[in-house]
């Protein structure tokens, strides 16, 4: 069987972290098995869909490196949906319903008060043709439901959750079309999956009950049933995924300096038995992707963990990879010196400012000022073509008797204006002799 997966967002808002995780899972599975990954824009909701969100979906997937092998749009397939709809009405699989939202809500509350499942009781199915005609003549447009077959349980083997079994008698016949003629998610998705020859539907566990209904829809239209994998949903560090975290999308991650490699590496492994690792190369992530490694427990998404992963990813970046985002004049040697001390690429500019100056060099006590004066004299004399940092510190050890923190901290503070930072052996050649001597003299005043 040819492996074909699809990511099917609705362009009614920006993609959030949960959407991105599902896109990554679909891409990884397709690549793992030499298959295809398709993007389907589910834009049947014309009132809420926006082209700006369609553009944003393409941009976000591009930022993550998830190039689809093909693109479909539901808004271009309305004639196809109507054709299948007419067939299902003729075959008795769809039937019109006339209850208002308020009437349905009251009925659900009554059933719940009696400790009964709030399942639609097929009241409209009992109407005669004359009764339906009377309602429509009075201006009531029907919505349409799919009639579930109650004769046998709905069973499938889920790639993540194992055997799933639903009693269709305890499910409401799902609404597939609104009274205004617009479509709900369930039926168009089945038609698309069948026509696109989708082999695997990979989505969150909040769709499990939808799958139960959709399996019967595949049978009703005479289509092959894809395999299903329902992954556990994301939660936040404190349990339930907060509204703020749940709304995070690529734009927010980009603005905070998160690299696509870090987000991809994290979301690829969250919820699996495999560790989240700072992998830039996606080949190991593709090779290890296996639904047998997924757990049933909610997957914990932690921004602090992502920030830490991002730093480890940035520390692997070559100068060539980030050159376009670095300050002018910052060469490979400078990036290699500064790279271990940044968690985001943008922070390199702060350290480059330390190299080029000016810096704050005050706050030295009476003992450190003559030490800095001696250091300035020695810095002016040593050979800067070799290893000026060790030449300077070795000379100061011999002349001052200082060692450890008492030796290194005043020098770092005088040369960089900071108490911590990159390895001074790598940083001092970037600062250069003239600036180093000037800064040491300034600290001595």
C-alpha beads as a LAMMPS data file, in Angstrom:
LAMMPS data file: protein, C-alpha beads

445 atoms
444 bonds

1 atom types
1 bond types

-500.0 500.0 xlo xhi
-500.0 500.0 ylo yhi
-500.0 500.0 zlo zhi

Masses

1 110.0

Atoms # bond

1 1 1 0.000 0.000 0.000
2 1 1 1.265 3.474 -0.873
3 1 1 1.647 5.526 2.292
4 1 1 -0.126 8.881 2.063
5 1 1 -0.797 11.108 5.073
6 1 1 -2.451 14.493 5.291
7 1 1 -2.451 17.498 7.559
8 1 1 -5.836 19.216 7.378
9 1 1 -6.011 22.546 9.243
10 1 1 -8.895 24.986 9.006
11 1 1 -7.793 28.521 8.026
12 1 1 -9.830 30.151 10.780
13 1 1 -6.783 31.180 12.841
14 1 1 -3.058 30.640 13.226
15 1 1 -1.651 27.151 13.697
16 1 1 -0.962 26.442 17.379
17 1 1 1.493 24.079 19.009
18 1 1 -0.923 21.131 18.951
19 1 1 -1.537 21.595 15.211
20 1 1 2.197 21.793 14.571
21 1 1 2.774 18.529 16.429
22 1 1 0.181 16.742 14.285
23 1 1 1.752 18.128 11.112
24 1 1 5.159 16.862 12.228
25 1 1 3.780 13.402 13.035
26 1 1 2.149 13.113 9.619
27 1 1 5.327 14.296 7.861
28 1 1 7.570 11.947 9.844
29 1 1 5.391 8.885 9.237
30 1 1 5.252 9.577 5.501
31 1 1 8.995 10.096 5.276
32 1 1 9.689 7.030 7.444
33 1 1 7.851 4.834 4.952
34 1 1 8.839 6.555 1.720
35 1 1 5.352 7.954 1.267
36 1 1 3.700 11.297 0.610
37 1 1 2.611 14.079 2.951
38 1 1 -0.277 16.236 1.750
39 1 1 -1.687 19.502 2.992
40 1 1 -5.453 19.856 2.842
41 1 1 -6.972 23.232 3.626
42 1 1 -10.314 22.548 5.315
43 1 1 -12.023 25.800 4.349
44 1 1 -15.658 24.767 4.095
45 1 1 -16.512 27.357 6.766
46 1 1 -16.611 30.337 4.419
47 1 1 -17.712 32.746 7.145
48 1 1 -14.627 32.136 9.289
49 1 1 -11.963 31.108 6.777
50 1 1 -9.427 33.778 5.773
51 1 1 -6.835 33.808 2.988
52 1 1 -4.369 35.410 5.362
53 1 1 -4.550 32.264 7.486
54 1 1 -4.068 30.064 4.413
55 1 1 -0.906 32.041 3.644
56 1 1 0.183 31.738 7.290
57 1 1 -0.292 27.944 7.220
58 1 1 1.994 27.666 4.190
59 1 1 4.542 30.003 5.815
60 1 1 4.531 28.119 9.118
61 1 1 4.967 24.730 7.463
62 1 1 7.760 26.205 5.354
63 1 1 9.485 27.567 8.460
64 1 1 9.381 24.085 9.996
65 1 1 10.649 22.489 6.784
66 1 1 7.451 20.518 6.197
67 1 1 7.084 20.824 2.436
68 1 1 3.886 19.029 1.338
69 1 1 3.905 16.756 -1.669
70 1 1 0.563 18.158 -2.738
71 1 1 -2.153 20.588 -1.662
72 1 1 -5.942 20.310 -1.746
73 1 1 -8.616 22.839 -0.780
74 1 1 -12.071 21.799 0.305
75 1 1 -13.600 24.997 -1.067
76 1 1 -12.743 23.720 -4.565
77 1 1 -14.584 20.431 -3.993
78 1 1 -18.134 21.527 -3.185
79 1 1 -19.588 19.870 -6.286
80 1 1 -18.031 16.577 -5.225
81 1 1 -19.538 16.837 -1.741
82 1 1 -22.957 17.600 -3.202
83 1 1 -22.760 14.571 -5.471
84 1 1 -21.956 12.222 -2.574
85 1 1 -24.582 13.929 -0.422
86 1 1 -27.264 13.233 -3.029
87 1 1 -26.210 9.569 -3.212
88 1 1 -26.341 9.165 0.566
89 1 1 -29.765 10.796 0.776
90 1 1 -31.033 8.440 -1.916
91 1 1 -29.586 5.417 -0.107
92 1 1 -31.143 6.452 3.223
93 1 1 -27.825 7.112 4.967
94 1 1 -28.656 10.808 5.472
95 1 1 -31.904 12.213 6.791
96 1 1 -33.271 15.733 7.439
97 1 1 -33.836 17.042 10.961
98 1 1 -35.872 20.060 12.015
99 1 1 -35.155 20.655 15.710
100 1 1 -33.701 23.994 16.718
101 1 1 -30.509 24.227 18.762
102 1 1 -32.592 25.247 21.766
103 1 1 -34.883 22.210 21.430
104 1 1 -31.908 19.864 21.177
105 1 1 -30.268 21.441 24.212
106 1 1 -33.436 21.030 26.303
107 1 1 -33.745 17.399 25.261
108 1 1 -30.107 16.691 26.199
109 1 1 -30.652 18.187 29.632
110 1 1 -33.742 16.067 30.177
111 1 1 -31.857 12.891 29.254
112 1 1 -28.970 13.790 31.547
113 1 1 -31.368 14.476 34.417
114 1 1 -32.626 10.924 33.996
115 1 1 -29.047 9.546 34.007
116 1 1 -29.409 8.614 30.340
117 1 1 -26.810 9.260 27.632
118 1 1 -27.582 12.551 25.829
119 1 1 -28.026 10.827 22.471
120 1 1 -30.218 12.192 19.691
121 1 1 -33.433 10.160 19.680
122 1 1 -34.033 10.294 15.923
123 1 1 -37.242 12.253 16.402
124 1 1 -37.107 13.727 12.889
125 1 1 -36.637 10.273 11.391
126 1 1 -40.130 9.454 12.608
127 1 1 -41.755 12.316 10.680
128 1 1 -43.929 11.521 7.701
129 1 1 -43.341 13.101 4.315
130 1 1 -46.329 15.403 4.890
131 1 1 -44.985 16.496 8.296
132 1 1 -41.594 17.302 6.784
133 1 1 -43.253 19.237 3.971
134 1 1 -45.304 21.230 6.466
135 1 1 -42.219 22.210 8.441
136 1 1 -40.348 23.288 5.338
137 1 1 -43.371 25.207 4.060
138 1 1 -43.344 27.114 7.346
139 1 1 -39.747 28.210 6.683
140 1 1 -37.846 25.600 8.700
141 1 1 -34.787 24.453 6.748
142 1 1 -33.463 21.074 7.847
143 1 1 -30.008 20.157 8.970
144 1 1 -28.833 16.682 7.973
145 1 1 -27.621 13.750 10.032
146 1 1 -25.832 10.551 9.101
147 1 1 -27.816 7.513 10.221
148 1 1 -25.499 5.231 12.179
149 1 1 -25.987 1.492 11.813
150 1 1 -26.791 0.097 15.273
151 1 1 -26.569 -3.565 14.250
152 1 1 -22.944 -4.175 15.225
153 1 1 -20.256 -2.516 17.346
154 1 1 -17.731 -0.228 15.653
155 1 1 -14.262 -1.706 16.117
156 1 1 -10.849 -0.765 14.802
157 1 1 -7.226 -1.316 15.754
158 1 1 -5.731 2.073 16.513
159 1 1 -1.960 2.365 15.926
160 1 1 -1.533 4.183 19.268
161 1 1 -4.518 3.210 21.414
162 1 1 -4.924 -0.435 20.384
163 1 1 -8.363 -1.941 19.874
164 1 1 -11.163 0.626 20.024
165 1 1 -14.785 -0.414 20.384
166 1 1 -17.877 1.793 20.268
167 1 1 -21.543 0.923 20.652
168 1 1 -23.185 3.002 17.884
169 1 1 -26.418 2.971 19.845
170 1 1 -24.751 5.201 22.424
171 1 1 -23.654 7.746 19.818
172 1 1 -25.809 10.490 18.362
173 1 1 -26.277 10.379 14.619
174 1 1 -23.756 13.069 13.647
175 1 1 -24.829 16.261 11.939
176 1 1 -22.977 16.529 8.625
177 1 1 -24.672 19.573 7.077
178 1 1 -26.169 22.688 8.613
179 1 1 -29.542 24.166 7.781
180 1 1 -27.850 26.897 5.727
181 1 1 -26.255 24.257 3.500
182 1 1 -22.742 24.586 4.904
183 1 1 -20.736 21.492 5.783
184 1 1 -19.462 20.244 9.085
185 1 1 -16.150 18.456 9.338
186 1 1 -17.070 14.772 9.285
187 1 1 -18.408 13.895 5.854
188 1 1 -16.232 16.124 3.618
189 1 1 -13.188 14.785 5.437
190 1 1 -14.212 11.201 4.668
191 1 1 -14.844 12.029 1.014
192 1 1 -11.473 13.762 0.739
193 1 1 -9.584 10.963 2.489
194 1 1 -11.154 8.454 0.108
195 1 1 -10.482 10.507 -3.034
196 1 1 -6.908 11.363 -1.966
197 1 1 -6.207 7.686 -1.150
198 1 1 -5.094 8.602 2.359
199 1 1 -3.603 5.479 3.902
200 1 1 -3.190 6.739 7.480
201 1 1 -5.149 9.359 9.396
202 1 1 -2.923 10.644 12.194
203 1 1 -4.553 13.072 14.620
204 1 1 -5.261 13.817 18.276
205 1 1 -7.246 11.572 20.581
206 1 1 -10.025 14.170 20.744
207 1 1 -11.113 12.764 17.355
208 1 1 -11.598 9.169 18.530
209 1 1 -15.394 9.371 18.664
210 1 1 -15.387 11.101 15.257
211 1 1 -13.512 8.128 13.860
212 1 1 -16.226 5.770 15.092
213 1 1 -18.809 7.664 13.031
214 1 1 -16.519 8.169 10.053
215 1 1 -15.786 4.454 9.716
216 1 1 -19.434 3.907 8.876
217 1 1 -19.318 6.824 6.439
218 1 1 -16.420 5.217 4.559
219 1 1 -18.510 2.062 4.272
220 1 1 -21.554 4.055 3.142
221 1 1 -19.703 5.616 0.202
222 1 1 -18.005 2.325 -0.668
223 1 1 -14.478 3.521 0.098
224 1 1 -11.507 1.732 1.609
225 1 1 -10.905 2.594 5.245
226 1 1 -7.568 4.183 6.159
227 1 1 -5.633 3.180 9.239
228 1 1 -5.978 5.470 12.250
229 1 1 -3.557 6.687 14.894
230 1 1 -4.848 8.936 17.682
231 1 1 -2.070 10.483 19.739
232 1 1 -2.392 11.796 23.283
233 1 1 -2.969 15.521 23.585
234 1 1 -0.461 18.022 24.909
235 1 1 -0.606 19.320 28.461
236 1 1 1.326 22.102 30.150
237 1 1 3.910 21.764 32.883
238 1 1 1.176 22.108 35.523
239 1 1 -1.247 19.676 33.898
240 1 1 -3.832 20.975 31.467
241 1 1 -2.369 22.951 28.577
242 1 1 -3.098 26.577 29.393
243 1 1 -4.922 28.773 26.925
244 1 1 -1.742 30.822 26.509
245 1 1 0.444 27.807 25.739
246 1 1 -2.237 26.177 23.633
247 1 1 -2.401 29.267 21.427
248 1 1 1.350 29.443 20.809
249 1 1 2.170 29.287 17.138
250 1 1 5.137 29.669 14.835
251 1 1 4.971 33.451 14.922
252 1 1 5.250 33.463 18.725
253 1 1 8.096 30.940 18.678
254 1 1 9.973 32.898 16.016
255 1 1 9.567 36.155 17.917
256 1 1 10.971 34.572 21.080
257 1 1 14.039 33.251 19.250
258 1 1 13.058 29.584 19.091
259 1 1 14.658 27.800 16.151
260 1 1 12.521 25.550 13.923
261 1 1 15.013 22.730 14.508
262 1 1 14.384 22.937 18.268
263 1 1 10.598 22.991 17.989
264 1 1 10.649 20.127 15.486
265 1 1 12.969 17.990 17.631
266 1 1 10.798 18.519 20.696
267 1 1 7.386 17.940 19.120
268 1 1 8.639 14.884 17.215
269 1 1 9.428 13.026 20.436
270 1 1 6.941 14.415 23.007
271 1 1 4.658 11.634 24.174
272 1 1 6.963 8.836 23.055
273 1 1 9.351 6.539 24.907
274 1 1 12.276 8.163 23.082
275 1 1 14.176 11.058 24.669
276 1 1 13.881 14.595 23.362
277 1 1 17.324 15.332 21.945
278 1 1 18.926 18.380 20.265
279 1 1 18.929 16.789 16.832
280 1 1 19.491 19.098 13.876
281 1 1 19.649 16.252 11.384
282 1 1 16.140 14.884 10.932
283 1 1 17.275 11.484 9.699
284 1 1 17.384 9.976 13.234
285 1 1 13.931 11.407 13.990
286 1 1 12.548 9.875 10.808
287 1 1 14.231 6.515 11.398
288 1 1 12.980 6.231 14.991
289 1 1 9.376 7.316 14.347
290 1 1 7.141 4.445 15.418
291 1 1 3.617 4.543 16.844
292 1 1 4.585 1.610 19.021
293 1 1 6.780 4.086 20.936
294 1 1 3.855 6.424 21.718
295 1 1 2.256 6.361 25.159
296 1 1 -1.347 6.875 26.183
297 1 1 -0.565 9.473 28.847
298 1 1 -0.855 13.177 27.960
299 1 1 2.338 14.609 26.476
300 1 1 3.847 17.370 28.623
301 1 1 4.847 20.541 26.780
302 1 1 7.187 22.735 28.816
303 1 1 8.444 26.076 27.488
304 1 1 11.441 25.926 29.837
305 1 1 12.412 22.568 28.338
306 1 1 12.030 24.008 24.832
307 1 1 14.258 26.968 25.750
308 1 1 16.948 24.608 27.027
309 1 1 16.692 22.481 23.904
310 1 1 16.909 25.607 21.767
311 1 1 20.192 26.594 23.417
312 1 1 21.678 23.161 22.719
313 1 1 20.536 23.416 19.102
314 1 1 22.032 26.902 18.688
315 1 1 25.338 25.681 20.113
316 1 1 25.601 23.318 17.137
317 1 1 24.964 25.887 14.417
318 1 1 27.784 26.629 12.028
319 1 1 28.667 30.199 11.157
320 1 1 27.376 29.574 7.644
321 1 1 23.971 28.575 9.027
322 1 1 23.475 31.808 10.980
323 1 1 25.676 34.326 9.128
324 1 1 22.734 36.237 7.676
325 1 1 21.381 36.859 11.192
326 1 1 24.676 37.982 12.780
327 1 1 25.973 41.545 13.156
328 1 1 28.169 42.854 10.362
329 1 1 31.799 41.895 10.779
330 1 1 31.109 38.911 13.003
331 1 1 33.131 36.136 11.368
332 1 1 33.329 32.410 12.038
333 1 1 35.952 32.804 14.768
334 1 1 33.759 35.294 16.589
335 1 1 30.656 33.099 16.291
336 1 1 32.553 30.042 17.521
337 1 1 33.788 32.000 20.540
338 1 1 30.409 33.472 21.445
339 1 1 28.150 30.554 20.436
340 1 1 28.467 28.555 23.707
341 1 1 27.108 31.519 25.694
342 1 1 23.923 32.247 23.767
343 1 1 20.548 30.540 23.980
344 1 1 19.194 32.439 20.960
345 1 1 21.026 33.558 17.842
346 1 1 19.913 37.158 18.378
347 1 1 21.918 37.267 21.625
348 1 1 25.130 37.163 19.577
349 1 1 24.646 40.869 18.905
350 1 1 24.944 41.600 22.632
351 1 1 28.280 39.822 22.833
352 1 1 29.515 41.409 19.626
353 1 1 28.807 44.766 21.242
354 1 1 31.033 43.633 24.113
355 1 1 33.796 42.876 21.622
356 1 1 33.523 46.163 19.766
357 1 1 32.698 48.322 22.780
358 1 1 32.307 50.631 24.452
359 1 1 31.787 48.811 27.740
360 1 1 31.088 49.829 31.316
361 1 1 34.365 49.461 33.191
362 1 1 33.746 50.998 36.600
363 1 1 33.288 49.472 40.039
364 1 1 36.866 48.365 40.728
365 1 1 38.178 48.527 44.288
366 1 1 41.480 49.962 45.420
367 1 1 43.326 46.641 45.129
368 1 1 42.078 45.848 41.627
369 1 1 42.962 49.200 40.061
370 1 1 46.772 48.812 40.338
371 1 1 46.341 45.198 39.211
372 1 1 44.550 46.434 36.069
373 1 1 47.303 49.007 35.496
374 1 1 49.889 46.241 35.576
375 1 1 47.728 44.163 33.250
376 1 1 47.545 47.084 30.796
377 1 1 51.322 47.381 30.709
378 1 1 51.744 43.638 30.185
379 1 1 49.009 43.520 27.504
380 1 1 50.911 46.164 25.546
381 1 1 54.074 44.025 25.588
382 1 1 52.960 40.432 24.963
383 1 1 52.828 38.723 21.573
384 1 1 49.233 38.845 20.303
385 1 1 49.879 36.472 17.411
386 1 1 49.759 33.413 19.645
387 1 1 47.626 32.952 22.774
388 1 1 47.370 36.423 24.346
389 1 1 45.018 35.382 27.153
390 1 1 47.338 32.791 28.634
391 1 1 50.367 34.968 28.016
392 1 1 48.659 37.768 29.941
393 1 1 47.420 35.624 32.839
394 1 1 50.711 33.730 33.173
395 1 1 52.570 37.018 33.339
396 1 1 50.185 38.442 35.921
397 1 1 50.461 35.321 38.077
398 1 1 54.213 35.805 38.206
399 1 1 54.126 39.545 38.938
400 1 1 51.079 39.786 41.238
401 1 1 50.936 36.397 42.926
402 1 1 47.210 36.275 42.220
403 1 1 45.439 33.136 41.065
404 1 1 41.946 31.764 40.593
405 1 1 39.021 34.147 40.968
406 1 1 41.217 36.969 42.215
407 1 1 43.186 36.795 38.973
408 1 1 40.536 36.079 36.388
409 1 1 37.459 38.012 37.571
410 1 1 39.002 41.530 37.575
411 1 1 40.446 40.875 34.129
412 1 1 37.134 39.632 32.700
413 1 1 35.279 42.547 34.252
414 1 1 37.801 45.081 32.932
415 1 1 37.883 43.579 29.429
416 1 1 34.169 42.806 28.956
417 1 1 32.259 44.739 31.604
418 1 1 30.712 41.455 32.757
419 1 1 31.419 38.789 35.355
420 1 1 30.561 35.854 33.134
421 1 1 30.734 35.048 29.470
422 1 1 32.610 33.281 26.674
423 1 1 35.985 31.672 27.117
424 1 1 38.406 34.569 27.403
425 1 1 41.059 32.688 25.448
426 1 1 38.717 32.854 22.444
427 1 1 37.245 36.267 23.207
428 1 1 40.424 38.295 23.858
429 1 1 41.815 37.966 20.296
430 1 1 38.486 39.329 19.024
431 1 1 38.725 42.333 21.350
432 1 1 42.235 42.953 20.074
433 1 1 45.315 44.491 21.642
434 1 1 44.429 48.161 21.292
435 1 1 40.955 47.841 22.825
436 1 1 42.223 45.504 25.547
437 1 1 44.982 47.916 26.627
438 1 1 42.549 50.849 26.562
439 1 1 39.989 48.987 28.696
440 1 1 42.563 47.880 31.253
441 1 1 43.849 51.453 31.557
442 1 1 40.264 52.676 32.011
443 1 1 39.697 50.149 34.793
444 1 1 42.863 51.328 36.530
445 1 1 41.743 54.960 36.749

Bonds

1 1 1 2
2 1 2 3
3 1 3 4
4 1 4 5
5 1 5 6
6 1 6 7
7 1 7 8
8 1 8 9
9 1 9 10
10 1 10 11
11 1 11 12
12 1 12 13
13 1 13 14
14 1 14 15
15 1 15 16
16 1 16 17
17 1 17 18
18 1 18 19
19 1 19 20
20 1 20 21
21 1 21 22
22 1 22 23
23 1 23 24
24 1 24 25
25 1 25 26
26 1 26 27
27 1 27 28
28 1 28 29
29 1 29 30
30 1 30 31
31 1 31 32
32 1 32 33
33 1 33 34
34 1 34 35
35 1 35 36
36 1 36 37
37 1 37 38
38 1 38 39
39 1 39 40
40 1 40 41
41 1 41 42
42 1 42 43
43 1 43 44
44 1 44 45
45 1 45 46
46 1 46 47
47 1 47 48
48 1 48 49
49 1 49 50
50 1 50 51
51 1 51 52
52 1 52 53
53 1 53 54
54 1 54 55
55 1 55 56
56 1 56 57
57 1 57 58
58 1 58 59
59 1 59 60
60 1 60 61
61 1 61 62
62 1 62 63
63 1 63 64
64 1 64 65
65 1 65 66
66 1 66 67
67 1 67 68
68 1 68 69
69 1 69 70
70 1 70 71
71 1 71 72
72 1 72 73
73 1 73 74
74 1 74 75
75 1 75 76
76 1 76 77
77 1 77 78
78 1 78 79
79 1 79 80
80 1 80 81
81 1 81 82
82 1 82 83
83 1 83 84
84 1 84 85
85 1 85 86
86 1 86 87
87 1 87 88
88 1 88 89
89 1 89 90
90 1 90 91
91 1 91 92
92 1 92 93
93 1 93 94
94 1 94 95
95 1 95 96
96 1 96 97
97 1 97 98
98 1 98 99
99 1 99 100
100 1 100 101
101 1 101 102
102 1 102 103
103 1 103 104
104 1 104 105
105 1 105 106
106 1 106 107
107 1 107 108
108 1 108 109
109 1 109 110
110 1 110 111
111 1 111 112
112 1 112 113
113 1 113 114
114 1 114 115
115 1 115 116
116 1 116 117
117 1 117 118
118 1 118 119
119 1 119 120
120 1 120 121
121 1 121 122
122 1 122 123
123 1 123 124
124 1 124 125
125 1 125 126
126 1 126 127
127 1 127 128
128 1 128 129
129 1 129 130
130 1 130 131
131 1 131 132
132 1 132 133
133 1 133 134
134 1 134 135
135 1 135 136
136 1 136 137
137 1 137 138
138 1 138 139
139 1 139 140
140 1 140 141
141 1 141 142
142 1 142 143
143 1 143 144
144 1 144 145
145 1 145 146
146 1 146 147
147 1 147 148
148 1 148 149
149 1 149 150
150 1 150 151
151 1 151 152
152 1 152 153
153 1 153 154
154 1 154 155
155 1 155 156
156 1 156 157
157 1 157 158
158 1 158 159
159 1 159 160
160 1 160 161
161 1 161 162
162 1 162 163
163 1 163 164
164 1 164 165
165 1 165 166
166 1 166 167
167 1 167 168
168 1 168 169
169 1 169 170
170 1 170 171
171 1 171 172
172 1 172 173
173 1 173 174
174 1 174 175
175 1 175 176
176 1 176 177
177 1 177 178
178 1 178 179
179 1 179 180
180 1 180 181
181 1 181 182
182 1 182 183
183 1 183 184
184 1 184 185
185 1 185 186
186 1 186 187
187 1 187 188
188 1 188 189
189 1 189 190
190 1 190 191
191 1 191 192
192 1 192 193
193 1 193 194
194 1 194 195
195 1 195 196
196 1 196 197
197 1 197 198
198 1 198 199
199 1 199 200
200 1 200 201
201 1 201 202
202 1 202 203
203 1 203 204
204 1 204 205
205 1 205 206
206 1 206 207
207 1 207 208
208 1 208 209
209 1 209 210
210 1 210 211
211 1 211 212
212 1 212 213
213 1 213 214
214 1 214 215
215 1 215 216
216 1 216 217
217 1 217 218
218 1 218 219
219 1 219 220
220 1 220 221
221 1 221 222
222 1 222 223
223 1 223 224
224 1 224 225
225 1 225 226
226 1 226 227
227 1 227 228
228 1 228 229
229 1 229 230
230 1 230 231
231 1 231 232
232 1 232 233
233 1 233 234
234 1 234 235
235 1 235 236
236 1 236 237
237 1 237 238
238 1 238 239
239 1 239 240
240 1 240 241
241 1 241 242
242 1 242 243
243 1 243 244
244 1 244 245
245 1 245 246
246 1 246 247
247 1 247 248
248 1 248 249
249 1 249 250
250 1 250 251
251 1 251 252
252 1 252 253
253 1 253 254
254 1 254 255
255 1 255 256
256 1 256 257
257 1 257 258
258 1 258 259
259 1 259 260
260 1 260 261
261 1 261 262
262 1 262 263
263 1 263 264
264 1 264 265
265 1 265 266
266 1 266 267
267 1 267 268
268 1 268 269
269 1 269 270
270 1 270 271
271 1 271 272
272 1 272 273
273 1 273 274
274 1 274 275
275 1 275 276
276 1 276 277
277 1 277 278
278 1 278 279
279 1 279 280
280 1 280 281
281 1 281 282
282 1 282 283
283 1 283 284
284 1 284 285
285 1 285 286
286 1 286 287
287 1 287 288
288 1 288 289
289 1 289 290
290 1 290 291
291 1 291 292
292 1 292 293
293 1 293 294
294 1 294 295
295 1 295 296
296 1 296 297
297 1 297 298
298 1 298 299
299 1 299 300
300 1 300 301
301 1 301 302
302 1 302 303
303 1 303 304
304 1 304 305
305 1 305 306
306 1 306 307
307 1 307 308
308 1 308 309
309 1 309 310
310 1 310 311
311 1 311 312
312 1 312 313
313 1 313 314
314 1 314 315
315 1 315 316
316 1 316 317
317 1 317 318
318 1 318 319
319 1 319 320
320 1 320 321
321 1 321 322
322 1 322 323
323 1 323 324
324 1 324 325
325 1 325 326
326 1 326 327
327 1 327 328
328 1 328 329
329 1 329 330
330 1 330 331
331 1 331 332
332 1 332 333
333 1 333 334
334 1 334 335
335 1 335 336
336 1 336 337
337 1 337 338
338 1 338 339
339 1 339 340
340 1 340 341
341 1 341 342
342 1 342 343
343 1 343 344
344 1 344 345
345 1 345 346
346 1 346 347
347 1 347 348
348 1 348 349
349 1 349 350
350 1 350 351
351 1 351 352
352 1 352 353
353 1 353 354
354 1 354 355
355 1 355 356
356 1 356 357
357 1 357 358
358 1 358 359
359 1 359 360
360 1 360 361
361 1 361 362
362 1 362 363
363 1 363 364
364 1 364 365
365 1 365 366
366 1 366 367
367 1 367 368
368 1 368 369
369 1 369 370
370 1 370 371
371 1 371 372
372 1 372 373
373 1 373 374
374 1 374 375
375 1 375 376
376 1 376 377
377 1 377 378
378 1 378 379
379 1 379 380
380 1 380 381
381 1 381 382
382 1 382 383
383 1 383 384
384 1 384 385
385 1 385 386
386 1 386 387
387 1 387 388
388 1 388 389
389 1 389 390
390 1 390 391
391 1 391 392
392 1 392 393
393 1 393 394
394 1 394 395
395 1 395 396
396 1 396 397
397 1 397 398
398 1 398 399
399 1 399 400
400 1 400 401
401 1 401 402
402 1 402 403
403 1 403 404
404 1 404 405
405 1 405 406
406 1 406 407
407 1 407 408
408 1 408 409
409 1 409 410
410 1 410 411
411 1 411 412
412 1 412 413
413 1 413 414
414 1 414 415
415 1 415 416
416 1 416 417
417 1 417 418
418 1 418 419
419 1 419 420
420 1 420 421
421 1 421 422
422 1 422 423
423 1 423 424
424 1 424 425
425 1 425 426
426 1 426 427
427 1 427 428
428 1 428 429
429 1 429 430
430 1 430 431
431 1 431 432
432 1 432 433
433 1 433 434
434 1 434 435
435 1 435 436
436 1 436 437
437 1 437 438
438 1 438 439
439 1 439 440
440 1 440 441
441 1 441 442
442 1 442 443
443 1 443 444
444 1 444 445
